[in-house]
């Protein structure tokens, strides 16, 4: 190992990073403006129930997305559950297995069967060519997931849904601030659900939103997230407590004010990663279509073991030993998590691309907590792991 390369911690050297470099470390925005908003909330003594910050956050989101309704909720999982119920989905719903487990759970929680469909290996999104074979008389809908903020094959999915009279909605947890065909995500299907969890590029501490251009659907959603109340004492619909509270609304407004800055930082980092990974065999960085708007939040690579010299899981261990907390999204796939692996033990036979991608993907740190220097050092570690793969493998096997 030459003097220009870092010593690898798995070979007995100290880790390259003294402090952990995380995937999904939160973006904060203007701290003073946030604290001023929190102070205003305390002064008004209006902490929840559609207060001033949440109302303004909704208005601002609608303006950014160009949608009629973008209803704040306490988190995206509740958002998915409410949207699914408001649409009247039942029976079976087709979804990818290559997604965060909440997409499947939002269905199963309501005793709706998630039917896992394979993905397009080039996009990591639902493969429309695989959907029609899964449609049965019990199928009521399709949920596409805009994985990494890269839009699904929206038009083919819409054509299939229309041809079979199915509901179509999208899990847009990754895709706030992204566009498709020049139109912002939030305008497609019957509804789209965003996540504003702390790990997302734009966060409300914890939260989400349901976007729709359907007035009747929006009215049902508003009833459902507030126990079904219409007015002070009149419950007209079954509901739950899905409201966003005021502190989250304040954080959302503060995040929106810094949204362009967050995106600019993410975009610059993405280009830095592209340069630092360039020429490393077996490391393929997923790119974004820069003719469209993107939040550039996710730095996703596929690791080709034959070319790189190590399996993705071995590189994962190397980087974590160096305090680079990369993630194996969405490992091992929803179909291999409980309860689905018990229900469908052979599902993997119908999901070859999902299983392949689940074994190759690594997500790298991004956001305002990461610097260009951090990215260069991460690249050095990856390059050294490739160049000394046999010694690295022996060290990993001995630990």
C-alpha positions in Angstrom: 0.0 0.0 0.0 1.6 3.3 -1.1 1.9 6.5 0.9 -0.9 8.2 -1.0 -3.5 5.6 0.0 -5.2 5.3 3.4 -4.4 2.4 5.7 -7.5 0.2 5.9 -9.0 -0.2 9.4 -9.8 -3.8 8.7 -6.1 -4.4 8.2 -5.4 -3.1 11.7 -4.9 0.6 11.2 -7.0 3.3 12.9 -10.2 4.3 11.0 -9.9 7.0 8.4 -12.7 9.1 10.1 -12.5 9.8 13.8 -16.2 10.6 13.8 -18.9 8.6 12.0 -19.9 9.8 8.6 -23.6 9.0 8.3 -26.0 8.4 5.5 -29.0 10.6 6.1 -27.6 13.0 8.7 -30.2 15.7 9.0 -30.0 19.1 7.1 -30.9 21.8 9.6 -31.4 25.1 7.7 -31.4 28.5 9.5 -31.3 27.7 13.2 -32.3 31.2 14.3 -35.3 31.3 12.0 -36.4 27.9 13.3 -36.0 29.0 16.9 -38.0 32.2 16.2 -40.8 30.1 14.8 -40.8 27.8 17.8 -40.9 30.9 20.0 -44.0 32.1 18.1 -45.7 28.7 18.5 -45.1 28.9 22.3 -46.4 32.5 22.4 -49.5 31.6 20.5 -50.0 28.4 22.7 -51.3 26.6 19.6 -49.2 23.4 19.4 -51.3 21.2 17.1 -54.7 21.0 15.3 -53.9 22.9 12.1 -52.0 25.8 13.5 -50.4 28.7 11.7 -47.1 27.0 10.8 -48.7 23.9 9.4 -51.2 25.9 7.4 -48.4 28.0 5.9 -46.3 24.9 5.3 -49.2 23.4 3.3 -49.6 26.6 1.2 -45.9 26.8 0.5 -45.7 23.1 -0.6 -48.6 23.5 -2.9 -46.9 26.5 -4.5 -43.6 24.6 -4.9 -45.2 21.5 -6.4 -48.0 23.2 -8.4 -50.7 20.9 -6.8 -54.1 21.8 -5.5 -53.6 19.9 -2.2 -50.5 18.9 -0.2 -51.8 17.8 3.2 -49.3 17.6 6.0 -49.3 14.5 8.1 -47.4 13.2 11.1 -45.3 10.8 9.1 -45.3 9.2 5.6 -46.3 5.8 6.9 -49.6 7.2 8.2 -49.8 9.1 5.0 -49.6 5.9 2.9 -52.2 4.2 5.2 -54.6 7.1 4.9 -54.2 7.5 1.2 -54.7 3.8 0.6 -57.8 3.8 2.7 -59.2 7.0 1.2 -58.9 5.5 -2.2 -60.8 2.4 -1.1 -58.0 -0.1 -2.0 -58.6 -3.6 -0.7 -57.8 -7.2 -1.6 -54.4 -7.1 -3.3 -52.2 -4.2 -4.3 -49.1 -4.5 -6.5 -46.0 -3.0 -5.1 -42.2 -3.4 -5.5 -40.3 -5.4 -2.9 -37.4 -3.1 -3.5 -38.6 -0.3 -1.2 -38.6 0.6 2.5 -40.7 -1.8 4.5 -43.3 0.8 5.3 -44.7 0.6 1.8 -45.7 -3.0 2.3 -46.7 -2.6 5.9 -49.1 0.3 5.1 -51.1 -2.3 3.1 -50.7 -5.3 5.4 -51.7 -3.2 8.4 -55.1 -2.8 6.8 -55.3 -6.5 5.8 -54.5 -5.7 2.2 -52.1 -8.2 0.5 -49.0 -6.6 -1.0 -48.2 -8.5 -4.2 -44.5 -8.0 -4.9 -43.5 -7.1 -8.4 -40.0 -7.2 -9.9 -38.1 -4.0 -10.8 -36.3 -2.7 -13.9 -32.6 -3.2 -13.1 -31.7 0.0 -14.9 -34.0 2.3 -12.8 -34.6 0.2 -9.6 -38.3 1.1 -10.1 -41.3 -1.1 -10.8 -41.0 -2.9 -14.2 -44.4 -2.2 -16.0 -43.7 -5.3 -18.1 -44.0 -7.5 -15.0 -47.3 -6.1 -13.7 -50.1 -7.5 -15.8 -49.2 -11.1 -15.0 -49.8 -10.3 -11.3 -53.3 -8.8 -11.7 -56.1 -11.0 -10.4 -59.8 -10.4 -9.7 -58.7 -9.3 -6.1 -56.3 -6.6 -7.4 -57.5 -3.1 -6.5 -54.4 -1.0 -7.1 -50.8 -0.3 -7.9 -48.4 1.6 -5.7 -45.2 2.8 -7.6 -42.2 4.0 -5.6 -40.0 6.7 -7.0 -36.8 5.1 -5.7 -33.9 7.5 -5.1 -36.2 10.3 -6.3 -36.0 9.0 -9.9 -39.6 8.9 -11.2 -41.3 5.6 -12.0 -42.4 4.7 -15.5 -45.5 6.8 -14.8 -47.2 6.7 -18.2 -47.0 2.9 -18.7 -48.2 2.4 -15.1 -51.1 4.8 -15.7 -52.1 2.9 -18.9 -52.1 -0.4 -17.1 -54.1 1.0 -14.2 -56.7 2.5 -16.6 -57.0 -0.7 -18.7 -57.7 -2.8 -15.6 -59.7 -0.1 -13.6 -57.1 -0.1 -10.8 -56.2 2.7 -8.4 -52.7 4.2 -9.0 -50.8 6.1 -6.3 -47.1 6.7 -5.7 -44.8 6.4 -2.7 -42.8 9.6 -3.3 -40.9 9.4 0.0 -37.6 10.1 -1.8 -38.9 12.5 -4.4 -39.9 15.9 -3.0 -38.4 18.5 -5.3 -38.1 16.1 -8.3 -39.8 16.4 -11.6 -41.0 14.1 -14.5 -41.5 15.6 -17.9 -41.1 19.0 -16.5 -44.0 18.5 -14.0 -43.2 18.2 -10.3 -43.7 14.9 -8.6 -46.9 15.2 -6.5 -49.1 15.6 -9.6 -49.2 12.0 -10.7 -51.6 9.1 -10.0 -54.5 9.8 -7.7 -52.2 10.7 -4.8 -48.5 10.8 -4.0 -47.1 10.5 -0.5 -43.9 12.4 0.6 -41.7 11.7 3.6 -40.1 14.5 5.7 -38.3 12.2 8.1 -35.1 13.5 9.5 -33.1 11.4 7.0 -34.7 13.1 4.0 -33.1 16.1 2.3 -36.0 18.2 3.5 -37.3 17.3 6.9 -39.9 18.4 9.5 -38.1 16.4 12.2 -40.6 13.7 11.5 -43.5 14.1 9.1 -44.9 13.7 5.6 -47.6 14.9 3.2 -50.2 13.6 0.8 -50.4 15.4 -2.5 -53.4 15.2 -4.8 -55.3 17.3 -7.4 -58.6 15.5 -6.5 -60.8 17.7 -4.4 -63.0 14.9 -3.1 -60.1 12.7 -2.2 -58.4 15.6 -0.4 -61.6 16.2 1.6 -61.7 12.5 2.7 -58.0 12.6 3.7 -58.5 15.8 5.8 -61.4 14.1 7.6 -59.4 10.9 8.1 -56.3 12.5 9.6 -58.5 14.2 12.3 -60.6 11.3 13.6 -63.4 12.1 11.0 -64.3 15.4 12.6 -66.2 17.9 10.4 -66.6 20.9 12.7 -66.2 20.9 16.5 -68.5 18.1 17.6 -69.5 16.3 14.4 -67.8 13.0 13.4 -68.9 12.0 9.9 -66.1 9.5 8.9 -63.9 6.9 10.4 -60.4 8.4 11.0 -57.2 8.4 13.0 -54.8 11.0 14.3 -52.5 11.8 11.4 -52.1 15.5 11.9 -48.7 17.3 11.8 -47.9 19.3 14.8 -46.7 22.9 14.8 -43.1 22.3 15.6 -42.8 20.0 12.6 -44.6 22.7 10.5 -42.0 25.2 11.7 -39.1 22.9 10.7 -40.8 22.3 7.4 -41.0 26.1 6.6 -37.4 26.5 7.7 -36.3 23.6 5.5 -38.3 25.0 2.5 -36.4 28.3 2.8 -33.1 26.4 2.5 -34.3 23.9 -0.1 -32.4 25.4 -3.0 -29.2 25.4 -0.9 -29.7 21.8 0.1 -30.1 20.7 -3.5 -27.1 22.7 -4.6 -24.9 21.0 -2.0 -26.3 17.6 -2.9 -25.7 18.1 -6.6 -22.1 19.3 -6.1 -21.5 16.3 -3.9 -22.9 14.0 -6.5 -20.5 15.3 -9.0 -17.7 15.0 -6.5 -18.6 11.3 -6.0 -18.7 10.8 -9.8 -15.2 12.1 -10.1 -13.8 10.2 -7.1 -15.3 6.9 -8.2 -14.3 7.4 -11.8 -11.9 4.7 -12.9 -12.5 2.4 -10.0 -13.6 -0.9 -11.6 -16.8 -2.4 -10.4 -18.3 0.8 -8.8 -21.2 2.1 -10.9 -22.7 5.4 -9.6 -26.4 5.9 -10.4 -26.9 9.2 -12.2 -29.8 11.6 -12.4 -31.4 13.2 -15.5 -30.1 16.7 -15.1 -32.7 18.0 -17.6 -35.3 17.3 -14.8 -35.4 18.7 -11.3 -33.9 16.5 -8.7 -33.0 16.7 -5.0 -29.8 14.6 -5.6 -30.2 13.2 -2.1 -29.2 9.6 -2.8 -25.7 8.6 -3.7 -26.3 5.1 -4.9 -23.7 2.7 -6.3 -23.9 -0.9 -7.5 -20.9 -3.0 -6.7 -19.9 -5.6 -9.3 -17.9 -8.2 -7.3 -16.2 -9.7 -10.4 -14.7 -6.3 -11.4 -14.2 -4.8 -7.9 -12.7 -7.8 -6.2 -14.9 -7.7 -3.1 -18.6 -8.4 -2.6 -20.8 -5.4 -1.8 -21.2 -6.8 1.8 -17.4 -6.9 2.2 -17.0 -3.3 1.0 -19.8 -2.4 3.4 -17.8 -3.9 6.3 -14.6 -2.1 5.1 -16.3 1.3 5.0 -18.0 0.9 8.3 -14.7 -0.1 9.9 -13.5 3.3 8.6 -16.5 5.0 10.3 -18.2 5.6 6.9 -21.8 4.5 7.7 -22.9 3.4 4.2 -26.3 1.6 3.9 -27.3 -1.5 1.9 -30.7 -0.2 0.7 -33.2 -2.0 0.6 -31.5 -5.1 1.9 -32.6 -7.8 1.9 -35.9 -6.8 0.2 -39.3 -6.5 1.7 -40.2 -10.1 0.5 -37.4 -11.4 2.8 -38.7 -9.5 5.9 -41.4 -10.7 8.3 -44.2 -11.4 7.9 -43.8 -11.6 4.1 -41.0 -14.2 4.1 -43.3 -16.5 6.1 -46.3 -15.9 3.8 -44.4 -16.1 0.5 -41.2 -18.2 1.1 -40.5 -18.6 -2.6 -41.3 -15.0 -3.7 -37.6 -14.5 -4.7 -38.1 -16.9 -7.6 -40.4 -14.2 -9.2 -38.1 -11.3 -8.2 -34.7 -12.1 -9.8 -33.8 -8.4 -10.5 -34.9 -7.3 -7.0 -32.6 -10.0 -5.4 -29.7 -9.0 -7.7 -30.0 -5.3 -7.0 -30.5 -6.0 -3.2 -27.1 -7.7 -3.3 -25.2 -4.9 -5.1 -26.5 -1.5 -3.8 -24.6 0.8 -1.4 -25.8 4.3 -0.4 -23.1 6.8 0.5 -23.3 9.8 2.8 -24.6 13.1 1.3 -26.1 16.4 2.6 -24.8 19.5 4.3 -23.0 17.5 7.0 -20.6 16.1 4.3 -17.7 18.0 2.7 -15.8 17.6 -0.6 -12.8 16.5 1.5 -14.9 13.7 3.1 -15.9 12.5 -0.3 -12.3 12.4 -1.6 -11.3 10.3 1.5 -14.2 7.9 1.0 -13.1 7.5 -2.6 -9.5 6.8 -1.4 -10.9 4.0 0.9 -12.9 2.4 -1.9 -10.0 2.6 -4.3 -7.6 1.0 -1.7 -10.1 -1.7 -0.9 -10.2 -2.6 -4.6 -6.4 -2.5 -5.1 -5.8 -4.7 -2.0 -8.9 -6.9 -2.3 -7.2 -10.2 -1.5 -5.6 -8.9 1.7 -8.9 -7.2 2.7 -10.8 -10.4 2.2 -8.4 -12.4 4.3 -8.6 -9.8 7.1 -12.4 -9.8 7.0 -12.6 -13.5 7.1 -10.3 -13.6 10.1 -12.4 -11.2 12.1 
